[in-house]
Amino acid sequence: MTDAECVDVLIVGAGLSGIGSARHLQRECPERSFLLLESRAKLGGTWDLFRYPGIRSDSDMYTLGYTFKPWPERKALADGPSILHYLQETAAETGVDRKIRYNHKVTGAAWSSDSDTWTVSAEQSDTGESVEFKCRFLMMCSGYYDYDKGYTPDFKGRDDFAGTIVHAQHWPEGLDYKDKRVIVIGSGATAVTLVPELARQTSKTVMLQRSPTYIASIPEEDPWASFLHGKLPESWIYRIIRWKRVLLQIFVFNLSRKRPQVVKKLLLGQVRQALGEDYDVKKHFTPSYNPWDQRLCAVPEGDLFEAVRSKRAEVVTDTIDRFTADGILLSSGGELTADIIVLATGLNLKFIGGATLSVDGKIIDPADIFVYRGMMLANVPNLVQVFGYTNASWTLKSDLTAQFVCRLLNRMRKTSTHVAIPRMPVEGVDEEPMLDFTSGYIQRAIDKFPKQGKRLPWRVYQNFIVDFINLRFRPLKDKVLQFR
């Protein structure tokens, strides 16, 4: 791209959201030119970055897969390499992979009302050179993880440990854990994925958690899909199971909010059935919060419970006093010995990958602005940030967002308008945090993200049906979104 060239749509990120958004543009806005900038050397985002043993989706593939490309395998929860292959195949068969500029880390984006364009600054990670791209519409598909580093608490005495310490986000290639004693610190999706996989080869694996997480065991294959297999075309089965999963998720989430004790009883009953009445389920698997106040963890066929039941793995609920040469000293006075300590302590979040935004020379602080329809930013023109659900599959929302953008671009073409900007009302909007979740990784970064209001169009809904209606069928023109 030369300085004189300007692409219609610039997509930042070549992961699940970016590849899906590019494909929607191809299909629904074929006259629009587009380009993807990817900070890493490969596509795939999260599914190329995370390499720890057993990595898999924590959402079912009938909803994590794209609307336009049915997930081809039978497993409801898929392993990381299979998901990465799915993304690579999607990009290759559509030609999206030829539109990706790798090793381009976006550092800033500046809008000019004189030219109605964004100037996007990027650093080439392989050469260190700075380059600029121009576009008429900007889609931020960089997710909300900090890909550079995971969250690591400040553990006292960490340097005293004589063994190996690794963070799950940066799993070293070739790490030998066979017949070793391993402690996994954490209780979230990463920990419950790692523990049963490590336990197959280690001499002892301990999941050390400060507090429990709600964990649900789900079938490896959807029973409806198994029943319908051979009776209907696979594409029909995919759509049927996708909607079944969507409706079930919404039902469980709403039930968790309205009658949390009912859901709590069901989840803990499942754990007791798997581990037996003698196991201390209250201590090790009963959180202090209600279901879906934090994200629910899913394990296929109860593999974590099976590892604990067979004594290949152990769950310890305690806090850490300090690291020692041999392992970890607990606040209760006990000590856990280890050869390897794995930090499954969570993620750091970054809004739009940490890039700076400015409009006509004025720097935009995301924490000061409201999000419009869950994707655009108040008083910021021609920009969409793609954000998935916190209580469902990321792709459900990213697909809807991409389809909304295509509707928006097609309307602008038909009406010969070049700019779409959601204007903040003069009277203001009652504000709430954009991410309404109590999880630690969200609370640590909530002050760096935009705000939401209590009503449309400033409300961020965690409900696919509501968003499906609002984003696919509600008129684009309203009292807030202005075109020129």
Secondary structure, DSSP 8 states (H G I E B T S, - for coil): --TT--EEEEEE--SHHHHHHHHHHHHH-TT--EEEE-SSSSS-THHHH---TT-B-SS-HHHHS-SSS---SSBSS-BHHHHHHHHHHHHHHHTGGGGEE-SEEEEEEEEETTTTEEEEEEEETTT--EEEEEEEEEEE---SB-SS-------TTGGG--SEEEEGGG--TT---TT-EEEEE--SHHHHHHHHHHTTTSSEEEEEESS---EEEE-SB-HHHHHHBTTB-HHHHHHHHHHHHHHHHHHHHHHHHH-HHHHHHHHHHHHHHHH-TTS-HHHHH--SS-TTSS--EEEETTHHHHHHHTTSEEEEE--EEEE-SSEEEETTS-EEE-SEEEE-----B-GGGG-EEEETTEEE-GGGSBEETTTEETT-TTEEE----SSS-HHHHHHHHHHHHHHHHHHHHHTT---EEE---TT----EESS----HHHHTTGGGS-EE-SSTTS-----HHHHHHHHHTS-S--SSEEE-
